[in-house]
Amino acid sequence: MAIGTVRACRRQPTADSRQPTADSRQPTVELRELLTTLTLQPGQRLILDLATMEFRGSSGLTALIAARNHAHVAWADIALAAVPPRTLRVLRVVGLDQIFPLHPDSHSATRS
């Protein structure tokens, strides 16, 4: 049973390109804040849809691991959906593709 999909989105840069509204850590911060609000039940699946998000550093990987730990403590599942190619490459290099079930989209992550 899936709890639903968490969509991580990047914010649009401001008119001053030197001061974007979100840096590479912003999606990570938002994901960590969202995790504190989620109550997972045993047997549920947390699906992280990464279609619009690119991680640019270790903080993104740390957020994914925190999400996995959050699900694990609740005896719930976690899956990643629509992982962008650059992020997928990083997941493979560090071996996290062996830890997270990967799906082409949220729908297929929900069905499996």
N, C-alpha and C positions, 0 to 999 in steps of 0.2 A: 504494500500500500504506500503510495507516495504522499508526502506531506505537501508537495507543491514545488514550484520552481522558483529559485532565487535568481533574478536577472541582475547582473552587474553592469552598470552603464558608466561610460565616461562622460564627464561634463564638457560642455563646449568652452573653448578658450575665450577670454575676454578680448576686447578690441586691442588692448595692449598685449602684444604677443609675448612680451617679457614676463607677464604676470598671468599665467593661465589660472582658471578657477580651480583646477585640479592638477596636482602633480602625479607622478607615478605611484605614490603611496595612497592617493585618495580612494581608489576602488578598494584597496586593502582595508583602509580605515572603515569604510562603509560596510564591508563584509563582516569585519569583526564586531562592529556595533550591531548589525543585524543579527548575528549569532546570539548575542545576549538576550534578544527578544524572542527567539525561537524555543518553543517547548516541543521536543520530539518525544514520541512514544515508541516503545519497543516494536520493531517490525516495520516502522515507517521508513521512507526513503527521502533523504534530502537531495534534491537535484540542483546543482549549480550550473546554470546556463551561462557559459562564458563567451557567447557569440559576439558581444560588443566590447569585450575587455581584453586587453593585452597586458600581461605582467611585464614590468621592466625592472626586475630586481628580486632579491631574495624575500622582500616583504610580501610579495604576492604568493610565493610558495609557502611562506609561514602562515599566511591567512588560510590557504587551502588545508594545511596540516591542522590548524586550529579548528576548522570546520569538520574535518574528519574526526578529530578527538571529541568534539562536541557530540557528533552523531554516535560515536563509539560508546561514550559514557551513558547515553540514553538507550543503548542496545538498538540503535537505528542504523540504517544503511546510508551510504552517500554515493552519488554518481556525478560525473562531470559530463556536460553536454555541450556540443557545438564549440569545442576547444579550437581557437584560432591556430593556424599552422606554426607560428613562431612560439606560441605558448606550448603547443604539443611537443615541439622539438626540445624545449627546456625540460618538460616533464620526462621525456625519454632519456635525456642526458643524465638527469639526477635519479632516475629510476622510479619516479612517482607514477609512471604509467602502469607499473606493476601493482601499485597500491590502490589507485582509483579506477573503478570501472569507467570506461570512456564510451560515449555514445555520440552519434552524428547530430542528434537534436534532442530536445526535451521530450518529445513524444516517444521516441524509441527508448529513452531512459526510463520513462514511466511504465512502458509495456514490459520491460524485461524483469 
